[in-house]
Amino acid sequence: MPVYIRKGPLEIPAGSERDWASEDQEEGNFLSDPDQALDHLPQPYRMIGKTLNLLLDQTWEIISIRKLDREAEKLKAKITAYPPTAEIQITGSVNCMAAGGPGLYIFVGNSDGLAVYSLPDCTWICGWDAAEIEICSLNVCHLKNQTYFIATVDDMGAARLFHFSKDNLTFLKIINEPEDVSKRTISTRFEISAGGDFAASLLESNGVCWLEVYRLPKDCWLKELEHLQDILTTRVLPARQATPSQTPKSFETETAEISETAVTEPSVTEIKLTPPILLLKIKPPKLLTGSSFKSPLEAVQKSEGGSSVFGTGQNHIISTHQWEQQDAIFTSMFQKYIDVEIPETTEVEQSRHTLFHFLQPGKILQGGPERNQTALANAISVHWSGSHNLFLYLLVRTAKDKTDVEPKPDAVWPCAATILCSAVSSCAAYFAFGLEDGTLAVWDIKHSGFPLAVVVLPEERSIGSLHFIACLAVDKDHLLSNAVPATPRAQILVWCTDHSLYTVTAAGGKETTLVLLQERPENSEEQVSAVWPIPSLPNALLLFFRNGAVTLMDTASREPVCQFGLPLTHTLASPWQPVYSLDPDYCCLFLKGIRKTAAGETLATGNGACSLFAFSFDHLPLLESFMKKQQSAVCSWPHSSWEQRCEILLQKRLQTFSERRTQIAESWSLLRKHAAPLQHKENRNKGW
């Protein structure tokens, strides 16, 4: 047994010495454990050990210095911020705006009605002025040439439909106009399908909510409006001639000034048009209650009488007594987990979280042979807040189909958890929806009708919204605009409720990936308040932050490209809920800004005056190179005919022939190996 003798006198360290019990003290400390003492290595191993320790210390010091240098360089490297290229001064408060069609106009909903500006010079064209009507949201549908339908919702819940053509803005109809004022309905969302054939409005009244879908007689309206051109000119003033002081040039030289007196007032006369046709009146699913059916056969017969669709859960044979009994058993077993009182959600509150999307012809729903060859909508998908089911309804029915204002769904997708949000790709080929348990499902609804991927987010991450991103891999696989891709692929941006961002590449099987784009920031001012992908720029994403910053990010490299900065005299209006619009064709961004009284201080806008700042991507050097890079990558894969496409697929098949032949040989050998003992056992039983 080794004997350890302390060197020097036994002294107790003073209390001021805080490291007296550390392991770095001399080996003779009387408080150290003798069994943990290390013997000194003999030479030359002791010198080798010191040299290695010194080398490790120097290496770690170099690593730490380089890490600090990289962090300092990141802090020094500033993102290029571009100023606006034009400004539009508006006397009223802007609540919403949208760029329409092929990049010719921008429609602005403000506190005084609706206004239209031309692009790219940003001059005022015409308007619809109403002193007591404040437009809160609008949706623009491009019909043909310079003809548009505009769907608006004001602060009183009135859904209005407008027509714009040849610099004339015409008010057409109030969709939810009641005959009795006491039975007034409120619209929370009003949208028009691509092509302008259908419109849907989410309504609520007296605690009840529902969705109404209309067929718009657009062809009849266009003919009727042509005959009433004289009436239109009396209702809306023609486009005024722009003066030099009203024509915006570069931001440094001159801006456009829009006068409040230039906006026209709506006419009192009513234009008699063909009324829209109410196709569907969709109500939210009823709560599950006890069944009155006495047998399964009665439930099946009842279902066949109304619809052949199963999955809603309404047609069951669980009696009220069984329902109450199971509820009592569940409550007694899990009483300690359900003591927390959950406030009941009214139907009106549920309607504000309901989403619907117009769908084009595909493999999920067939809307008749005459519509399958077009790119217009023929179905609508609805999911109600708190519901596990996604309901699909056909909008185009055959002649033998019975017209029913309150129809049964044509398809039901039951899910394992509550559906929180959903999204449809710009090409209308892919559909994605997020569940309450953090699961994301992506479906190919146009080509195959099968799911592409099912991805589960990390724990404690809840899906807030979904957005489809245009990516290079997707464009390369689409050899023809309407062809079936050889490898369907979709890229989705997932914005979580904790302000973190993920990108999901859904390609089926092992090719599906989940990438963290941005972690949740610790500072609340650096949190993302809005996201918006750019359809014409692959891998491009606009991020709006609560501190007022607007950044363009490249999702492929996960690095910011540039920023869009307002003048020092202005700041981004309501950065927690910004008002913006993007023209995807000409890549022009519009932001609402308000004037400051001093640095860091926002002006209290009593009259609601604000400015719209335009950022044209074509005039920005850094963005121009980024756009060329993306477009060249997309154009590097040319469009091919069916014969060329088949040739490409055959070539790919031939390239993998040797690998497939090897796999087939291995499979046959395994089958023979497993079949040999079975054959031997069978022969032995037969006595051979």
C-alpha positions as CSV (number, residue, x, y, z in Angstrom):
1,M,0.0,0.0,0.0
2,P,1.5,3.4,-1.0
3,V,2.2,5.8,1.8
4,Y,1.6,9.5,1.2
5,I,3.4,12.0,3.4
6,R,2.6,15.6,3.2
7,K,5.5,17.9,2.5
8,G,5.9,20.8,4.9
9,P,3.9,21.7,8.0
10,L,0.2,21.0,8.3
11,E,-1.6,24.3,7.6
12,I,-5.2,25.0,7.0
13,P,-5.7,27.3,4.0
14,A,-7.2,30.6,4.8
15,G,-10.9,31.2,4.1
16,S,-10.1,33.8,1.5
17,E,-8.5,31.2,-0.8
18,R,-11.5,30.1,-2.8
19,D,-9.6,27.5,-4.9
20,W,-8.0,25.7,-2.0
21,A,-10.0,22.5,-2.7
22,S,-9.5,22.5,-6.4
23,E,-7.8,19.6,-8.3
24,D,-5.0,21.9,-9.5
25,Q,-3.4,22.3,-6.1
26,E,-0.3,20.5,-5.1
27,E,-0.4,16.8,-4.8
28,G,0.4,16.9,-1.2
29,N,-2.9,18.6,-0.1
30,F,-4.1,16.6,2.9
31,L,-7.7,16.8,1.6
32,S,-7.0,15.0,-1.7
33,D,-8.0,11.4,-2.1
34,P,-4.9,9.2,-2.0
35,D,-6.4,6.6,-4.3
36,Q,-6.9,9.2,-7.0
37,A,-3.3,10.4,-7.0
38,L,-1.4,9.9,-10.2
39,D,2.2,8.6,-10.2
40,H,4.7,10.6,-12.2
41,L,5.6,9.0,-15.6
42,P,9.3,8.2,-16.1
43,Q,11.3,9.9,-18.8
44,P,10.9,10.3,-21.7
45,Y,7.2,9.7,-21.4
46,R,6.8,12.6,-19.0
47,M,8.3,15.0,-21.6
48,I,6.1,13.5,-24.4
49,G,3.0,14.1,-22.2
50,K,3.9,17.7,-21.5
51,T,4.6,18.3,-25.2
52,L,1.2,16.9,-26.2
53,N,-0.6,18.9,-23.6
54,L,1.1,22.1,-24.8
55,L,0.2,21.3,-28.4
56,L,-3.4,20.7,-27.5
57,D,-3.6,24.0,-25.5
58,Q,-2.0,25.9,-28.4
59,T,-4.4,24.3,-30.9
60,W,-7.5,25.1,-28.8
61,E,-6.3,28.7,-28.4
62,I,-6.0,29.0,-32.2
63,I,-9.4,27.6,-32.6
64,S,-10.9,30.0,-30.1
65,I,-9.2,33.0,-31.8
66,R,-10.5,32.0,-35.2
67,K,-14.0,31.5,-33.9
68,L,-14.0,35.0,-32.4
69,D,-12.7,36.4,-35.6
70,R,-15.5,34.8,-37.6
71,E,-18.1,36.1,-35.2
72,A,-16.6,39.5,-35.5
73,E,-16.6,39.4,-39.3
74,K,-20.3,38.4,-39.2
75,L,-21.1,41.4,-37.1
76,K,-19.1,43.7,-39.4
77,A,-20.7,42.3,-42.5
78,K,-23.9,44.2,-43.1
79,I,-26.6,43.1,-45.4
80,T,-27.0,45.4,-48.4
81,A,-30.1,47.6,-47.9
82,Y,-31.8,49.0,-51.0
83,P,-33.9,52.2,-50.9
84,P,-37.3,52.4,-52.6
85,T,-37.5,53.3,-56.3
86,A,-40.8,55.2,-56.0
87,E,-43.3,56.6,-53.5
88,I,-47.1,57.1,-53.6
89,Q,-48.4,59.6,-51.0
90,I,-52.0,58.7,-49.9
91,T,-54.2,60.9,-47.7
92,G,-56.2,58.0,-46.3
93,S,-55.0,55.0,-44.3
94,V,-54.2,51.9,-46.4
95,N,-55.5,48.6,-45.0
96,C,-54.8,46.2,-47.8
97,M,-53.4,46.1,-51.4
98,A,-52.9,43.5,-54.1
99,A,-51.1,43.5,-57.5
100,G,-53.3,42.3,-60.3
101,G,-52.7,40.1,-63.3
102,P,-49.7,40.7,-65.6
103,G,-48.2,43.5,-63.5
104,L,-50.1,46.4,-64.9
105,Y,-52.1,47.6,-61.9
106,I,-52.1,47.7,-58.1
107,F,-55.4,47.8,-56.2
108,V,-55.4,49.6,-52.8
109,G,-58.1,49.3,-50.2
110,N,-58.1,52.2,-47.8
111,S,-60.3,54.1,-45.3
112,D,-62.2,55.9,-48.1
113,G,-62.9,53.0,-50.5
114,L,-60.9,51.5,-53.3
115,A,-58.3,53.0,-55.6
116,V,-56.4,51.7,-58.6
117,Y,-52.8,52.7,-59.6
118,S,-50.9,51.9,-62.8
119,L,-47.6,50.1,-62.9
120,P,-44.7,50.7,-63.1
121,D,-45.2,54.5,-63.0
122,C,-47.5,54.2,-59.9
123,T,-49.9,56.9,-61.1
124,W,-53.5,57.1,-59.9
125,I,-56.1,55.9,-62.5
126,C,-59.5,55.7,-60.9
127,G,-61.3,54.9,-57.6
128,W,-64.5,54.1,-55.8
129,D,-65.0,56.5,-52.9
130,A,-67.3,55.9,-49.9
131,A,-66.8,58.0,-46.8
132,E,-68.2,55.5,-44.4
133,I,-66.8,52.3,-46.0
134,E,-63.4,51.1,-45.0
135,I,-62.0,48.2,-47.1
136,C,-60.2,45.7,-44.9
137,S,-59.3,42.9,-47.4
138,L,-59.4,42.4,-51.1
139,N,-58.8,39.6,-53.6
140,V,-58.0,40.2,-57.3
141,C,-58.8,37.9,-60.2
142,H,-57.4,38.5,-63.7
143,L,-59.9,37.5,-66.4
144,K,-58.3,38.6,-69.7
145,N,-56.3,41.4,-71.2
146,Q,-56.9,44.3,-68.7
147,T,-60.1,43.0,-67.2
148,Y,-60.3,42.1,-63.5
149,F,-62.7,41.1,-60.8
150,I,-62.0,42.5,-57.3
151,A,-63.6,41.0,-54.2
152,T,-63.5,43.2,-51.1
153,V,-64.6,42.9,-47.5
154,D,-65.2,46.1,-45.4
155,D,-65.1,46.8,-41.7
156,M,-68.8,46.1,-41.4
157,G,-68.6,42.6,-43.0
158,A,-70.0,43.5,-46.4
159,A,-68.6,41.4,-49.3
160,R,-68.6,43.5,-52.5
161,L,-67.7,42.6,-56.0
162,F,-66.1,45.1,-58.5
163,H,-65.2,45.0,-62.1
164,F,-62.2,46.9,-63.6
165,S,-61.6,47.3,-67.3
166,K,-60.2,50.0,-69.6
167,D,-59.3,52.3,-66.7
168,N,-62.9,52.1,-65.3
169,L,-63.8,50.7,-61.9
170,T,-67.4,49.5,-61.5
171,F,-69.3,48.4,-58.4
172,L,-71.3,45.3,-59.3
173,K,-73.0,43.7,-56.3
174,I,-73.0,43.1,-52.6
175,I,-72.9,39.4,-52.1
176,N,-74.4,39.3,-48.6
177,E,-76.8,42.1,-48.9
178,P,-79.9,41.2,-46.7
179,E,-83.5,42.0,-47.5
180,D,-84.1,42.6,-43.8
181,V,-81.6,44.7,-41.8
182,S,-82.3,42.6,-38.7
183,K,-81.0,39.5,-40.5
184,R,-77.7,41.0,-41.6
185,T,-74.9,38.6,-42.2
186,I,-71.2,39.3,-41.8
187,S,-68.5,38.1,-44.2
188,T,-65.1,37.3,-42.8
189,R,-63.5,36.1,-46.0
190,F,-64.4,36.6,-49.7
191,E,-62.4,35.1,-52.6
192,I,-62.7,34.5,-56.3
193,S,-61.4,31.4,-58.0
194,A,-58.8,31.5,-60.8
195,G,-60.6,32.4,-64.0
196,G,-63.5,34.1,-62.2
197,D,-66.0,31.3,-62.5
198,F,-66.7,30.8,-58.8
199,A,-66.7,32.9,-55.6
200,A,-66.9,31.8,-52.0
201,S,-67.8,33.8,-48.9
202,L,-67.5,32.8,-45.3
203,L,-70.5,34.2,-43.4
204,E,-71.7,34.4,-39.9
205,S,-74.9,35.6,-38.2
206,N,-76.3,35.2,-34.7
207,G,-73.7,32.8,-33.6
208,V,-74.0,30.6,-36.7
209,C,-71.4,30.4,-39.4
210,W,-71.5,28.8,-42.9
211,L,-69.8,29.0,-46.3
212,E,-71.6,30.0,-49.5
213,V,-70.2,29.2,-52.9
214,Y,-71.5,31.0,-56.0
215,R,-71.2,30.6,-59.7
216,L,-70.4,33.9,-61.3
217,P,-72.0,34.5,-64.8
218,K,-68.8,36.3,-66.0
219,D,-69.6,35.9,-69.7
220,C,-73.0,37.5,-69.3
221,W,-71.6,40.2,-67.1
222,L,-68.9,41.2,-69.6
223,K,-71.5,41.4,-72.4
224,E,-73.9,43.4,-70.2
225,L,-71.1,45.8,-69.1
226,E,-70.2,46.4,-72.7
227,H,-73.7,47.5,-73.5
228,L,-73.8,49.7,-70.4
229,Q,-70.5,51.5,-71.2
230,D,-72.3,54.9,-71.0
231,I,-73.6,54.2,-67.5
232,L,-70.1,53.1,-66.4
233,T,-68.5,56.4,-67.5
234,T,-71.1,58.3,-65.4
235,R,-70.3,56.1,-62.4
236,V,-66.5,56.3,-62.6
237,L,-64.4,59.2,-63.9
238,P,-61.9,58.4,-66.6
239,A,-58.2,58.2,-66.0
240,R,-56.9,61.7,-65.3
241,Q,-53.9,63.0,-67.1
242,A,-50.8,62.8,-65.0
243,T,-49.0,66.1,-64.5
244,P,-45.2,66.3,-63.9
245,S,-45.8,66.8,-60.2
246,Q,-47.9,63.6,-60.1
247,T,-45.7,61.3,-62.1
248,P,-43.2,59.4,-59.8
249,K,-39.6,59.3,-61.0
250,S,-36.7,58.1,-59.0
251,F,-37.2,58.4,-55.3
252,E,-34.4,60.9,-54.8
253,T,-35.9,63.3,-57.3
254,E,-39.7,63.2,-57.1
255,T,-42.7,61.2,-55.8
256,A,-46.3,60.9,-56.8
257,E,-48.8,62.9,-54.8
258,I,-52.4,61.6,-54.8
259,S,-55.1,64.0,-53.9
260,E,-58.2,63.0,-52.0
261,T,-60.4,65.1,-54.3
262,A,-59.4,63.0,-57.3
263,V,-61.3,59.9,-56.1
264,T,-64.7,59.5,-57.5
265,E,-67.9,58.9,-55.5
266,P,-70.0,55.8,-56.1
267,S,-73.2,56.4,-58.1
268,V,-76.6,55.9,-56.4
269,T,-78.1,54.2,-59.5
270,E,-78.1,50.4,-59.5
271,I,-76.8,48.4,-62.5
272,K,-79.1,45.5,-63.3
273,L,-77.0,42.4,-63.9
274,T,-77.6,38.7,-64.1
275,P,-77.5,37.5,-60.4
276,P,-74.9,35.0,-59.4
277,I,-76.1,31.4,-58.7
278,L,-75.8,30.0,-55.3
279,L,-74.3,26.5,-55.7
280,L,-73.4,25.3,-52.2
281,K,-74.3,26.4,-48.7
282,I,-71.8,24.4,-46.6
283,K,-72.4,24.3,-42.8
284,P,-69.8,23.1,-40.2
285,P,-70.1,19.5,-39.1
286,K,-72.4,18.8,-36.2
287,L,-71.2,17.5,-32.9
288,L,-71.3,13.8,-32.5
289,T,-74.2,12.7,-30.4
290,G,-76.0,9.5,-29.6
291,S,-77.5,7.6,-32.5
292,S,-81.1,6.6,-33.0
293,F,-80.3,3.7,-35.4
294,K,-81.3,0.3,-34.1
295,S,-79.0,-1.7,-36.3
296,P,-75.9,-1.3,-38.6
297,L,-78.1,-2.1,-41.6
298,E,-80.3,0.9,-40.9
299,A,-77.3,3.2,-40.6
300,V,-75.9,1.9,-43.9
301,Q,-79.3,2.4,-45.6
302,K,-79.6,5.9,-44.2
303,S,-76.1,6.8,-45.5
304,E,-76.9,5.4,-49.0
305,G,-80.0,7.5,-49.1
306,G,-78.2,10.7,-48.6
307,S,-74.6,10.1,-49.9
308,S,-72.2,7.3,-50.5
309,V,-69.4,9.1,-48.6
310,F,-68.2,7.7,-45.3
311,G,-65.7,9.2,-42.9
312,T,-67.6,12.0,-41.2
313,G,-68.5,9.9,-38.2
314,Q,-72.2,11.0,-38.2
315,N,-73.7,7.7,-39.2
316,H,-72.9,5.4,-36.2
317,I,-74.9,3.1,-34.0
318,I,-73.6,4.2,-30.6
319,S,-76.6,5.0,-28.5
320,T,-76.9,7.9,-26.2
321,H,-76.7,5.6,-23.1
322,Q,-73.4,4.1,-24.3
323,W,-72.1,7.5,-25.1
324,E,-72.8,8.8,-21.6
325,Q,-71.4,5.6,-20.0
326,Q,-68.1,5.8,-21.9
327,D,-67.9,9.5,-21.1
328,A,-68.3,8.7,-17.4
329,I,-65.7,6.0,-17.5
330,F,-63.2,8.2,-19.2
331,T,-63.8,11.1,-16.8
332,S,-63.4,8.8,-13.7
333,M,-60.1,7.5,-15.1
334,F,-58.5,10.8,-16.1
335,Q,-60.1,13.3,-13.8
336,K,-56.8,14.6,-12.6
337,Y,-55.8,15.5,-16.1
338,I,-59.0,17.3,-17.1
339,D,-59.5,19.5,-14.1
340,V,-58.4,22.5,-16.1
341,E,-61.4,24.4,-17.5
342,I,-61.2,25.0,-21.2
343,P,-63.3,27.9,-22.4
344,E,-65.9,26.9,-25.0
345,T,-65.4,28.2,-28.5
346,T,-68.4,29.6,-30.2
347,E,-69.1,28.9,-33.9
348,V,-68.4,32.5,-34.8
349,E,-64.9,32.2,-33.4
350,Q,-64.4,28.9,-35.2
351,S,-65.3,30.6,-38.5
352,R,-62.4,32.9,-38.3
353,H,-60.0,30.0,-38.3
354,T,-61.8,28.1,-41.2
355,L,-59.9,27.8,-44.5
356,F,-61.1,27.0,-47.9
357,H,-59.2,26.5,-51.2
358,F,-60.4,26.3,-54.8
359,L,-58.9,23.2,-56.5
360,Q,-58.3,22.4,-60.1
361,P,-59.2,19.1,-61.9
362,G,-57.1,16.2,-60.7
363,K,-57.0,12.6,-59.5
364,I,-58.8,13.2,-56.3
365,L,-62.1,14.7,-57.7
366,Q,-63.2,14.5,-61.3
367,G,-65.4,17.4,-62.4
368,G,-66.7,16.1,-65.7
369,P,-64.8,15.4,-69.0
370,E,-65.3,18.9,-70.3
371,R,-63.5,20.5,-67.4
372,N,-60.6,18.0,-66.9
373,Q,-58.6,19.5,-69.8
374,T,-58.7,23.1,-68.4
375,A,-56.8,24.8,-65.6
376,L,-59.9,26.3,-64.0
377,A,-61.3,25.4,-60.5
378,N,-63.8,22.6,-60.3
379,A,-63.8,21.8,-56.6
380,I,-63.4,23.4,-53.2
381,S,-61.8,22.1,-50.0
382,V,-63.0,23.2,-46.5
383,H,-61.7,22.4,-43.0
384,W,-63.4,23.9,-40.0
385,S,-61.6,24.9,-36.9
386,G,-61.4,22.1,-34.4
387,S,-62.3,19.5,-37.0
388,H,-60.3,16.4,-37.9
389,N,-61.9,16.1,-41.3
390,L,-61.1,17.7,-44.6
391,F,-64.2,18.1,-46.8
392,L,-64.0,18.2,-50.6
393,Y,-67.0,19.4,-52.7
394,L,-67.4,19.3,-56.5
395,L,-68.4,22.6,-58.1
396,V,-69.1,21.2,-61.6
397,R,-71.6,18.4,-61.7
398,T,-73.0,16.3,-64.5
399,A,-76.6,16.7,-65.8
400,K,-77.8,13.7,-63.8
401,D,-76.5,15.1,-60.5
402,K,-79.2,16.6,-58.4
403,T,-78.7,20.2,-57.4
404,D,-78.5,20.5,-53.7
405,V,-77.8,23.8,-51.9
406,E,-76.7,22.0,-48.8
407,P,-74.9,18.9,-50.3
408,K,-73.0,16.1,-48.7
409,P,-69.2,16.2,-49.3
410,D,-68.0,14.3,-52.3
411,A,-64.9,13.2,-50.4
412,V,-63.8,13.2,-46.8
413,W,-60.2,12.9,-45.6
414,P,-60.2,11.9,-41.9
415,C,-57.1,12.9,-40.0
416,A,-55.6,11.6,-36.7
417,A,-55.5,15.1,-35.2
418,T,-57.2,18.5,-35.6
419,I,-56.3,20.3,-38.9
420,L,-54.7,23.7,-38.1
421,C,-53.8,25.1,-41.5
422,S,-53.5,24.2,-45.2
423,A,-52.1,25.5,-48.5
424,V,-52.3,24.8,-52.2
425,S,-49.3,25.2,-54.6
426,S,-49.4,27.9,-57.3
427,C,-49.5,25.1,-59.9
428,A,-52.5,23.6,-58.0
429,A,-50.8,20.2,-58.2
430,Y,-49.9,19.8,-54.5
431,F,-52.0,20.2,-51.3
432,A,-50.5,20.4,-47.8
433,F,-52.1,20.6,-44.4
434,G,-50.7,20.7,-40.9
435,L,-52.2,18.9,-37.8
436,E,-52.3,19.9,-34.2
437,D,-49.8,17.2,-33.2
438,G,-47.1,18.7,-35.4
439,T,-47.6,16.4,-38.4
440,L,-47.4,17.8,-41.9
441,A,-49.0,15.9,-44.8
442,V,-48.3,16.7,-48.5
443,W,-50.5,15.2,-51.3
444,D,-50.2,15.1,-55.0
445,I,-53.8,15.9,-55.9
446,K,-53.3,16.5,-59.7
447,H,-51.1,13.7,-61.1
448,S,-51.2,10.6,-58.9
449,G,-53.7,11.3,-56.1
450,F,-51.3,9.8,-53.5
451,P,-49.5,11.4,-50.6
452,L,-46.0,12.6,-51.2
453,A,-44.7,12.8,-47.6
454,V,-45.8,12.8,-44.0
455,V,-43.3,14.7,-41.8
456,V,-43.4,15.2,-38.0
457,L,-41.9,18.4,-36.6
458,P,-39.7,18.3,-33.5
459,E,-41.4,18.2,-30.1
460,E,-42.9,21.4,-28.7
461,R,-43.2,22.8,-32.2
462,S,-46.7,23.7,-33.4
463,I,-47.5,24.6,-37.1
464,G,-48.7,28.2,-37.6
465,S,-49.0,28.5,-41.4
466,L,-47.8,26.7,-44.6
467,H,-46.5,28.2,-47.8
468,F,-45.3,26.5,-51.0
469,I,-41.9,27.7,-52.3
470,A,-40.8,27.5,-55.9
471,C,-37.6,25.5,-56.0
472,L,-35.2,24.6,-58.8
473,A,-35.7,20.8,-58.3
474,V,-39.4,21.1,-58.9
475,D,-39.0,23.1,-62.1
476,K,-36.4,20.8,-63.6
477,D,-38.7,17.8,-63.2
478,H,-41.6,19.5,-65.0
479,L,-40.5,18.9,-68.6
480,L,-43.8,20.0,-69.9
481,S,-46.1,22.6,-68.3
482,N,-49.0,20.1,-68.1
483,A,-47.0,16.9,-68.1
484,V,-46.8,14.4,-65.3
485,P,-43.4,14.8,-63.6
486,A,-41.2,11.8,-63.4
487,T,-40.4,12.5,-59.8
488,P,-43.0,14.7,-58.1
489,R,-41.4,17.1,-55.7
490,A,-42.7,20.0,-53.6
491,Q,-41.0,22.4,-51.2
492,I,-43.0,23.8,-48.3
493,L,-42.2,26.5,-45.8
494,V,-43.5,25.8,-42.3
495,W,-43.9,28.8,-40.0
496,C,-44.2,27.6,-36.4
497,T,-46.1,29.4,-33.6
498,D,-42.8,30.0,-31.8
499,H,-41.6,32.0,-34.9
500,S,-39.1,29.3,-36.1
501,L,-39.0,28.4,-39.8
502,Y,-38.6,25.0,-41.4
503,T,-38.4,23.9,-45.0
504,V,-39.8,20.5,-46.0
505,T,-38.9,18.9,-49.4
506,A,-41.5,16.3,-50.1
507,A,-40.4,13.8,-52.7
508,G,-41.6,10.6,-51.3
509,G,-39.5,8.0,-49.4
510,K,-36.0,8.7,-48.3
511,E,-35.8,11.9,-50.4
512,T,-38.1,13.8,-48.0
513,T,-36.1,16.2,-45.8
514,L,-36.8,18.6,-43.0
515,V,-34.4,21.5,-42.6
516,L,-34.3,24.2,-40.0
517,L,-34.2,27.5,-41.8
518,Q,-34.3,29.8,-38.8
519,E,-34.3,29.1,-35.1
520,R,-36.6,30.9,-32.6
521,P,-35.0,34.3,-31.8
522,E,-34.5,35.1,-28.1
523,N,-35.2,38.8,-28.7
524,S,-38.9,39.5,-29.5
525,E,-37.9,42.4,-31.9
526,E,-36.1,39.8,-34.1
527,Q,-39.2,37.6,-34.4
528,V,-40.7,37.0,-37.9
529,S,-44.1,38.6,-38.2
530,A,-44.9,37.6,-41.8
531,V,-43.5,35.4,-44.6
532,W,-44.2,35.5,-48.3
533,P,-42.5,33.3,-51.0
534,I,-41.9,34.8,-54.4
535,P,-43.4,32.5,-57.1
536,S,-41.3,33.9,-60.0
537,L,-38.0,33.4,-58.0
538,P,-37.1,29.9,-57.0
539,N,-35.7,29.6,-53.4
540,A,-36.6,33.2,-52.7
541,L,-38.5,34.2,-49.5
542,L,-39.5,37.5,-48.0
543,L,-39.3,37.8,-44.3
544,F,-40.9,40.6,-42.3
545,F,-39.6,41.2,-38.7
546,R,-41.1,43.0,-35.8
547,N,-38.3,45.5,-35.7
548,G,-39.4,46.8,-39.1
549,A,-36.8,45.0,-41.2
550,V,-37.7,43.4,-44.5
551,T,-35.2,40.7,-45.8
552,L,-35.0,38.6,-48.9
553,M,-33.6,35.2,-48.0
554,D,-32.3,32.4,-50.2
555,T,-33.7,29.2,-48.8
556,A,-31.2,27.0,-50.6
557,S,-28.2,28.6,-48.8
558,R,-30.2,29.8,-45.8
559,E,-28.6,33.2,-46.0
560,P,-30.1,36.7,-46.5
561,V,-29.6,38.2,-49.9
562,C,-30.5,41.8,-49.2
563,Q,-32.9,44.1,-47.3
564,F,-35.5,46.6,-48.3
565,G,-35.1,49.8,-46.3
566,L,-37.5,52.7,-46.1
567,P,-36.2,56.3,-46.0
568,L,-35.0,57.7,-42.7
569,T,-38.1,59.8,-42.5
570,H,-40.4,56.8,-42.5
571,T,-40.9,53.5,-40.8
572,L,-42.7,50.3,-41.6
573,A,-46.4,50.7,-40.6
574,S,-47.5,48.1,-38.0
575,P,-44.5,45.8,-38.4
576,W,-46.2,43.1,-36.3
577,Q,-48.9,42.9,-39.0
578,P,-47.4,44.6,-42.1
579,V,-49.4,45.8,-45.1
580,Y,-47.6,44.8,-48.3
581,S,-48.1,43.4,-51.8
582,L,-45.9,41.6,-54.3
583,D,-46.2,41.7,-58.1
584,P,-44.9,38.2,-59.1
585,D,-44.6,39.0,-62.8
586,Y,-42.5,42.2,-62.6
587,C,-41.0,41.4,-59.1
588,C,-42.1,44.7,-57.6
589,L,-42.6,44.9,-53.8
590,F,-44.9,47.5,-52.2
591,L,-44.7,48.4,-48.5
592,K,-46.8,50.7,-46.4
593,G,-44.8,53.3,-44.4
594,I,-45.7,56.1,-42.1
595,R,-43.7,59.3,-41.3
596,K,-41.6,59.8,-38.2
597,T,-41.4,63.0,-36.1
598,A,-37.9,62.1,-34.9
599,A,-35.5,59.3,-34.9
600,G,-37.1,56.2,-33.4
601,E,-40.4,58.1,-32.8
602,T,-43.5,57.4,-34.9
603,L,-46.0,60.1,-35.8
604,A,-49.4,59.7,-34.3
605,T,-51.4,59.7,-37.5
606,G,-54.7,61.2,-36.7
607,N,-55.8,61.6,-40.4
608,G,-54.3,58.2,-41.4
609,A,-51.9,59.6,-44.0
610,C,-49.3,57.2,-45.2
611,S,-47.1,56.3,-48.2
612,L,-46.7,53.3,-50.4
613,F,-43.1,52.6,-51.3
614,A,-42.2,50.5,-54.4
615,F,-39.1,48.4,-54.7
616,S,-38.5,47.2,-58.3
617,F,-36.1,44.2,-58.4
618,D,-35.0,45.0,-61.9
619,H,-33.1,48.1,-60.7
620,L,-31.2,46.5,-57.9
621,P,-27.7,45.2,-58.8
622,L,-27.5,42.4,-56.2
623,L,-31.0,41.2,-56.9
624,E,-30.5,41.3,-60.6
625,S,-27.5,38.9,-60.4
626,F,-29.5,36.7,-58.0
627,M,-32.5,36.6,-60.4
628,K,-30.3,35.7,-63.4
629,K,-28.7,32.9,-61.4
630,Q,-32.0,31.5,-60.5
631,Q,-33.5,31.9,-64.0
632,S,-30.5,30.4,-65.7
633,A,-30.7,27.3,-63.4
634,V,-34.4,26.9,-64.3
635,C,-33.9,27.4,-68.1
636,S,-30.9,25.0,-68.1
637,W,-33.5,22.2,-68.4
638,P,-35.3,22.8,-71.7
639,H,-38.9,21.7,-72.4
640,S,-39.2,18.5,-74.3
641,S,-41.8,16.7,-76.4
642,W,-43.3,13.4,-75.4
643,E,-40.9,11.4,-77.6
644,Q,-37.9,13.2,-76.1
645,R,-39.2,12.7,-72.6
646,C,-39.8,9.0,-73.2
647,E,-36.2,8.7,-74.5
648,I,-34.9,10.4,-71.4
649,L,-36.8,7.9,-69.2
650,L,-35.6,5.0,-71.2
651,Q,-32.0,6.2,-70.9
652,K,-32.3,6.5,-67.2
653,R,-33.8,3.0,-67.1
654,L,-30.9,1.6,-69.1
655,Q,-28.3,3.2,-66.8
656,T,-29.7,1.3,-63.9
657,F,-30.0,-2.0,-65.7
658,S,-26.8,-3.6,-64.3
659,E,-27.8,-2.6,-60.7
660,R,-31.3,-4.0,-61.2
661,R,-29.9,-7.2,-62.6
662,T,-27.6,-7.7,-59.6
663,Q,-30.6,-7.1,-57.3
664,I,-32.7,-9.6,-59.1
665,A,-30.0,-12.2,-58.9
666,E,-29.6,-11.6,-55.2
667,S,-33.3,-11.9,-54.7
668,W,-33.5,-15.2,-56.6
669,S,-30.6,-16.7,-54.5
670,L,-32.3,-15.7,-51.3
671,L,-35.6,-17.3,-52.5
672,R,-33.7,-20.5,-53.4
673,K,-32.0,-20.5,-50.0
674,H,-35.3,-20.2,-48.2
675,A,-37.1,-22.6,-50.5
676,A,-34.6,-25.4,-50.1
677,P,-35.5,-26.4,-46.5
678,L,-39.2,-26.1,-47.3
679,Q,-38.8,-28.4,-50.3
680,H,-36.7,-30.8,-48.2
681,K,-39.4,-30.9,-45.5
682,E,-42.2,-31.4,-48.0
683,N,-40.3,-34.4,-49.6
684,R,-39.7,-35.9,-46.2
685,N,-43.4,-35.7,-45.4
686,K,-44.3,-37.4,-48.7
687,G,-41.8,-40.2,-47.9
688,W,-39.5,-39.5,-50.9
